[in-house]
Amino acid sequence: MDIKDMKAIMEGLIFAAGDEGLDRKQLQNILNLDKDMAAYLINELKSDYELSKRGMMLVEMKQRLFLTTKPEHNHYLEKLKETAVQSKLSQASLEVLSI
């Protein structure tokens, strides 16, 4: 498996972990990585998000990794929150939320 594949899997795992985030040790165990390789891939993924001007970023707090929106986009997220309150959820949306 090459570096791109590993970063893609890592990104998916961190996304799937959601609000709980993903512990570095969990990541190492799942991907069967040593500490140095895990650190390298995390730094690479962080850099990918920064250099490609994406709407998300990878952050680490208390040894846990999270995907989150960038602070400079807060104005738009507030607008989204305002419009979300006014719209009704479809049946499909309700089913997804219940999962």
C-alpha positions as CSV (number, residue, x, y, z in Angstrom):
1,M,0.0,0.0,0.0
2,D,1.4,3.4,-0.9
3,I,1.4,6.7,1.0
4,K,-1.6,8.1,-0.9
5,D,-3.6,5.0,0.0
6,M,-2.6,5.2,3.6
7,K,-3.6,8.9,3.9
8,A,-6.9,8.2,2.2
9,I,-7.7,5.4,4.6
10,M,-6.6,7.6,7.5
11,E,-8.8,10.4,6.3
12,G,-11.8,8.1,6.1
13,L,-11.1,6.7,9.6
14,I,-10.9,10.2,11.2
15,F,-14.1,11.2,9.4
16,A,-15.9,8.1,10.5
17,A,-14.8,8.8,14.1
18,G,-16.8,12.0,14.0
19,D,-17.1,14.1,17.2
20,E,-15.1,11.5,19.2
21,G,-12.1,11.9,17.1
22,L,-9.5,9.2,16.6
23,D,-6.6,8.4,19.0
24,R,-3.2,8.1,17.5
25,K,-2.7,4.7,19.0
26,Q,-6.0,3.5,17.5
27,L,-4.8,4.8,14.2
28,Q,-1.5,3.0,14.6
29,N,-3.2,-0.3,15.5
30,I,-5.8,-0.2,12.7
31,L,-3.3,0.6,10.0
32,N,-0.5,-1.5,11.6
33,L,1.9,1.5,11.7
34,D,4.8,2.4,13.9
35,K,4.7,5.6,15.8
36,D,7.1,7.5,13.4
37,M,5.2,6.4,10.3
38,A,1.8,7.4,11.9
39,A,3.3,10.8,12.8
40,Y,4.6,11.3,9.3
41,L,1.2,10.4,7.7
42,I,-0.6,12.7,10.0
43,N,1.7,15.6,9.2
44,E,1.3,14.9,5.5
45,L,-2.5,14.8,5.7
46,K,-2.5,18.1,7.7
47,S,-0.3,19.6,5.0
48,D,-2.5,18.3,2.2
49,Y,-5.5,20.1,3.8
50,E,-3.6,23.4,4.3
51,L,-2.0,23.5,0.8
52,S,-5.0,22.6,-1.2
53,K,-7.2,25.4,0.3
54,R,-10.0,23.0,1.3
55,G,-12.9,23.8,3.5
56,M,-11.8,21.4,6.2
57,M,-8.7,20.9,8.3
58,L,-7.1,18.2,10.4
59,V,-6.6,19.2,14.0
60,E,-5.3,17.3,17.0
61,M,-6.5,18.0,20.6
62,K,-5.6,15.9,23.6
63,Q,-3.9,13.2,21.4
64,R,-7.1,12.8,19.3
65,L,-7.4,13.7,15.6
66,F,-10.5,15.5,14.2
67,L,-11.7,16.7,10.9
68,T,-13.3,20.1,11.3
69,T,-14.2,23.2,9.3
70,K,-11.9,26.1,9.1
71,P,-12.5,29.0,11.4
72,E,-12.3,31.5,8.6
73,H,-15.6,30.0,7.2
74,N,-17.6,30.5,10.4
75,H,-19.7,33.3,8.8
76,Y,-21.0,30.8,6.2
77,L,-21.5,28.1,8.7
78,E,-23.7,30.5,10.8
79,K,-25.7,31.2,7.7
80,L,-26.2,27.5,7.1
81,K,-27.3,27.0,10.7
82,E,-29.9,29.7,10.2
83,T,-31.3,28.2,7.0
84,A,-31.3,24.7,8.4
85,V,-33.7,25.7,11.1
86,Q,-36.2,26.9,8.6
87,S,-36.1,23.9,6.3
88,K,-37.9,20.6,7.0
89,L,-36.1,17.3,6.9
90,S,-37.0,14.7,4.2
91,Q,-37.8,11.2,5.2
92,A,-34.4,10.1,4.0
93,S,-32.7,12.8,6.1
94,L,-34.7,11.6,9.2
95,E,-33.6,8.0,8.5
96,V,-29.9,9.1,8.3
97,L,-30.2,11.1,11.5
98,S,-31.7,8.1,13.3
99,I,-28.7,6.0,12.5
